[in-house]
Amino acid sequence: MIVSEEKVRQVAELARLAFSEAELRNLAGEFNRILQAFAKLNEVDTTGVPPTAHVLKVKNRFRADQVKPSLPRADVLKNASAVKDGSFVAPPVME
């Protein structure tokens, strides 16, 4: 796959980026060099190699859910700067 200057220009317009003609040429060249480097990976024989998402064997360690009593409402709200109807009052984010 070869990335043309026109393709870089199209992507730049979609991203609302402005590049000079020299920058477009430079970016197209850089993209092509990167793609050539990745193309070398297609030459590697991966027969028998299972797909992986992580190089290390990672296992999630989840603890069992435990039902515990919650804090009393009065204790939770005692440090609130504003309370209304037993709930925290926060300033509106949008007007």
C-alpha positions as CSV (number, residue, x, y, z in Angstrom):
1,M,0.0,0.0,0.0
2,I,1.3,3.4,-1.0
3,V,0.1,6.6,0.6
4,S,-0.1,9.4,-1.9
5,E,0.1,13.1,-1.1
6,E,-3.6,13.4,-2.1
7,K,-4.6,10.8,0.4
8,V,-2.7,12.7,3.1
9,R,-4.4,15.9,2.0
10,Q,-7.8,14.2,2.3
11,V,-7.1,12.9,5.8
12,A,-5.8,16.2,6.9
13,E,-8.9,17.9,5.7
14,L,-11.1,15.5,7.6
15,A,-9.0,16.2,10.7
16,R,-9.2,19.9,10.0
17,L,-5.4,20.2,9.8
18,A,-3.6,22.5,7.4
19,F,-0.3,21.5,5.9
20,S,1.9,23.1,3.3
21,E,2.8,21.2,0.1
22,A,6.3,20.5,1.5
23,E,4.7,19.1,4.7
24,L,2.3,16.9,2.7
25,R,5.2,15.4,0.7
26,N,7.2,14.8,3.9
27,L,4.2,13.2,5.7
28,A,3.4,10.9,2.7
29,G,7.1,9.8,2.7
30,E,7.0,9.1,6.4
31,F,3.8,7.1,6.2
32,N,5.2,5.1,3.3
33,R,8.4,4.3,5.3
34,I,6.3,3.2,8.3
35,L,4.1,1.0,6.1
36,Q,7.2,-0.6,4.5
37,A,8.6,-1.4,8.0
38,F,5.3,-3.0,9.0
39,A,5.1,-4.9,5.7
40,K,8.2,-6.8,6.8
41,L,6.1,-8.4,9.5
42,N,4.1,-10.2,6.8
43,E,7.3,-12.1,5.9
44,V,7.5,-13.7,9.4
45,D,6.2,-17.3,9.6
46,T,3.6,-17.3,12.3
47,T,2.3,-20.9,11.6
48,G,1.5,-22.5,15.0
49,V,1.7,-19.2,16.9
50,P,-1.6,-18.6,18.7
51,P,-3.0,-15.0,18.6
52,T,-2.4,-13.0,21.7
53,A,-3.5,-9.7,23.2
54,H,-0.6,-9.5,25.7
55,V,2.9,-10.8,25.7
56,L,2.7,-12.0,29.3
57,K,0.3,-14.5,30.7
58,V,-2.1,-12.3,32.7
59,K,-5.0,-13.5,34.7
60,N,-7.6,-11.3,36.2
61,R,-7.9,-11.7,39.9
62,F,-11.4,-10.8,40.9
63,R,-12.6,-11.0,44.5
64,A,-16.0,-12.4,45.4
65,D,-18.7,-9.7,46.0
66,Q,-19.5,-9.3,49.6
67,V,-22.6,-7.6,50.9
68,K,-21.6,-5.2,53.7
69,P,-23.6,-2.6,55.5
70,S,-23.1,0.9,54.1
71,L,-22.3,4.0,56.1
72,P,-25.1,5.8,57.8
73,R,-26.4,8.6,55.6
74,A,-25.9,11.2,58.3
75,D,-22.2,10.3,58.5
76,V,-21.7,10.5,54.8
77,L,-23.4,13.9,54.4
78,K,-21.8,15.6,57.4
79,N,-18.9,16.9,55.3
80,A,-21.0,17.9,52.3
81,S,-21.0,21.6,51.5
82,A,-24.7,21.5,50.6
83,V,-27.4,18.9,51.2
84,K,-31.0,18.8,50.0
85,D,-33.5,16.0,50.7
86,G,-30.8,13.7,52.1
87,S,-28.6,14.0,49.0
88,F,-25.5,16.0,48.0
89,V,-26.1,19.2,46.1
90,A,-23.6,20.0,43.4
91,P,-23.4,23.0,41.1
92,P,-24.9,22.5,37.6
93,V,-22.4,21.5,34.9
94,M,-24.4,22.9,32.0
95,E,-26.6,25.9,31.9
